[in-house]
Amino acid sequence: MKHLFKWLAGVSLLLTWLITQNAVAAQNDHDIAAQVASGKIQLAVIGAGSLGSSVGSAWVRAGYKVMFSTRHPDELHALTQKLGPNALIGTPEQAASFGQIVLLAVPYKAIPQVSHDYATQLKGKIMLDATNSWWSGRYAIVKEALKDGDGVVNQRYFKGVRLVRAFSAVDATVIAASSEGKRPPAGVPLASNDPQAMQIAAELVKAAGCVPVIVGDLQAGRSFEHKHKGFRANTTPEKLRKILKLPANH
Ligand SMILES: NC(=O)c1ccc[n+]([C@@H]2O[C@H](COP(=O)([O-])OP(=O)(O)OC[C@H]3O[C@@H](n4cnc5c(N)ncnc54)[C@H](OP(=O)(O)O)[C@@H]3O)[C@@H](O)[C@H]2O)c1
């Protein structure tokens, strides 16, 4: 009997701890979502090339403060001067610290280095992962991705990061044109093992002038990786849903 009481007390303590942790996480997500909605969240781009600069510029135009980074930040002045004071420049390490939410848009071969070098700064953060193993040569990580899928492999490297596949399957030029109102807003497919992080990422897709199309977990996200139909469909959300065989109001 004594053992049973001890066991029950242990279980009850564990349950209380789990409930408290969930409540803290939910409050944290609520706060992040509120900051996104009010435009007060700090964003960062690691890899401000074609894709990173297109999405980051759209966010600056939407009123967010964005730090752009590459390994050669001195080359980013022309970009940030056009965008005004909300566009900042930093090293990838500074961007990983500055961004409460981070967009990753580096060549795929850089993932082992980036995930290792900025693990401390990125821990627990939401990361919008736009990378593709497509056209990345014969690196070991590309072989892993061919077997298991880009999203699953990236989450394996970025342990402790709330990874959401976003902006990976749409051309940078299409995102720029959507955000500038030069074409109908493009559908941007999203996948993540973290549904709360994905909802927050979806708001940032809207902020970039596009329409989020929630696909499912990282395994389901293979449907918009290269060699699959949703990759570079560059189309409206309605047509994208049809291509991905999602219900119309998903
Ligand atoms: N272009 C598109 O239309 C498009 C669309 C969807 C997804 N994507 C994906 O986005 C990623 C980038 O493609 P992109 O076309 O934008 O390439 P890109 O124009 O060559 O830009 C890549 C950027 O990453 C930086 N970079 C490279 N290695 C880095 C590292 N280790 N740490 C930090 N920054 C690094 C590069 O600058 P430095 O060399 O100076 O560091 C460069 O600014 C790829 O994975 C691609 O598949 C591209």
The ligand as an SDF file (V2000), in Angstrom:
LIG
                    3D

 48 52  0  0  0  0  0  0  0  0999 V2000
   16.2720   30.8840  -55.7950 N   0  0  0  0  0  0  0  0  0  0  0  0
   15.0360   30.3770  -55.6620 C   0  0  0  0  0  0  0  0  0  0  0  0
   14.1370   30.6700  -56.4680 O   0  0  0  0  0  0  0  0  0  0  0  0
   14.7250   29.4370  -54.5190 C   0  0  0  0  0  0  0  0  0  0  0  0
   13.3880   29.1230  -54.2700 C   0  0  0  0  0  0  0  0  0  0  0  0
   13.0720   28.2640  -53.2010 C   0  0  0  0  0  0  0  0  0  0  0  0
   14.0950   27.7390  -52.4220 C   0  0  0  0  0  0  0  0  0  0  0  0
   15.4020   28.0370  -52.7090 N   0  0  0  0  0  0  0  0  0  0  0  0
   16.4440   27.4420  -51.8530 C   0  0  0  0  0  0  0  0  0  0  0  0
   17.0480   28.4640  -51.1060 O   0  0  0  0  0  0  0  0  0  0  0  0
   18.4260   28.1580  -50.8870 C   0  0  0  0  0  0  0  0  0  0  0  0
   19.2520   29.3210  -51.4240 C   0  0  0  0  0  0  0  0  0  0  0  0
   19.0070   29.4200  -52.8300 O   0  0  0  0  0  0  0  0  0  0  0  0
   19.2860   30.7890  -53.6040 P   0  0  0  0  0  0  0  0  0  0  0  0
   18.8380   30.5690  -54.9900 O   0  0  0  0  0  0  0  0  0  0  0  0
   18.7780   31.9340  -52.8280 O   0  0  0  0  0  0  0  0  0  0  0  0
   20.8910   30.7830  -53.5880 O   0  0  0  0  0  0  0  0  0  0  0  0
   21.8700   32.0310  -53.6300 P   0  0  0  0  0  0  0  0  0  0  0  0
   21.2830   33.1430  -54.3850 O   0  0  0  0  0  0  0  0  0  0  0  0
   23.1930   31.4700  -54.0530 O   0  0  0  0  0  0  0  0  0  0  0  0
   21.9550   32.4560  -52.0770 O   0  0  0  0  0  0  0  0  0  0  0  0
   22.5330   31.6720  -51.0920 C   0  0  0  0  0  0  0  0  0  0  0  0
   23.0330   32.6210  -50.0280 C   0  0  0  0  0  0  0  0  0  0  0  0
   23.5260   31.8670  -48.9300 O   0  0  0  0  0  0  0  0  0  0  0  0
   24.7680   32.4640  -48.4760 C   0  0  0  0  0  0  0  0  0  0  0  0
   25.5400   31.4030  -47.8710 N   0  0  0  0  0  0  0  0  0  0  0  0
   26.1740   30.3800  -48.4740 C   0  0  0  0  0  0  0  0  0  0  0  0
   26.7510   29.5800  -47.5720 N   0  0  0  0  0  0  0  0  0  0  0  0
   26.4700   30.1260  -46.3510 C   0  0  0  0  0  0  0  0  0  0  0  0
   26.7900   29.7680  -45.0190 C   0  0  0  0  0  0  0  0  0  0  0  0
   27.5330   28.7010  -44.7580 N   0  0  0  0  0  0  0  0  0  0  0  0
   26.3360   30.5470  -44.0100 N   0  0  0  0  0  0  0  0  0  0  0  0
   25.5840   31.6500  -44.2650 C   0  0  0  0  0  0  0  0  0  0  0  0
   25.2490   32.0510  -45.5140 N   0  0  0  0  0  0  0  0  0  0  0  0
   25.6870   31.2800  -46.5350 C   0  0  0  0  0  0  0  0  0  0  0  0
   25.3820   33.0300  -49.7530 C   0  0  0  0  0  0  0  0  0  0  0  0
   26.2450   34.1240  -49.4840 O   0  0  0  0  0  0  0  0  0  0  0  0
   27.8080   33.9180  -49.1160 P   0  0  0  0  0  0  0  0  0  0  0  0
   28.3390   32.9140  -50.1110 O   0  0  0  0  0  0  0  0  0  0  0  0
   28.3660   35.2900  -49.2840 O   0  0  0  0  0  0  0  0  0  0  0  0
   27.8270   33.4400  -47.7150 O   0  0  0  0  0  0  0  0  0  0  0  0
   24.1510   33.5270  -50.5060 C   0  0  0  0  0  0  0  0  0  0  0  0
   23.8160   34.8460  -50.1430 O   0  0  0  0  0  0  0  0  0  0  0  0
   18.6980   26.8500  -51.6270 C   0  0  0  0  0  0  0  0  0  0  0  0
   18.6800   25.7860  -50.7120 O   0  0  0  0  0  0  0  0  0  0  0  0
   17.5510   26.7650  -52.6220 C   0  0  0  0  0  0  0  0  0  0  0  0
   17.2090   25.4330  -52.9730 O   0  0  0  0  0  0  0  0  0  0  0  0
   15.7370   28.8810  -53.7330 C   0  0  0  0  0  0  0  0  0  0  0  0
  1  2  1  0
  2  3  2  0
  2  4  1  0
  4  5  1  0
  4 48  2  0
  5  6  2  0
  6  7  1  0
  7  8  2  0
  8  9  1  0
  8 48  1  0
  9 10  1  0
  9 46  1  0
 10 11  1  0
 11 12  1  0
 11 44  1  0
 12 13  1  0
 13 14  1  0
 14 15  2  0
 14 16  1  0
 14 17  1  0
 17 18  1  0
 18 19  2  0
 18 20  1  0
 18 21  1  0
 21 22  1  0
 22 23  1  0
 23 24  1  0
 23 42  1  0
 24 25  1  0
 25 26  1  0
 25 36  1  0
 26 27  1  0
 26 35  1  0
 27 28  2  0
 28 29  1  0
 29 30  1  0
 29 35  2  0
 30 31  1  0
 30 32  2  0
 32 33  1  0
 33 34  2  0
 34 35  1  0
 36 37  1  0
 36 42  1  0
 37 38  1  0
 38 39  2  0
 38 40  1  0
 38 41  1  0
 42 43  1  0
 44 45  1  0
 44 46  1  0
 46 47  1  0
M  CHG  2   8   1  16  -1
M  END
$$$$
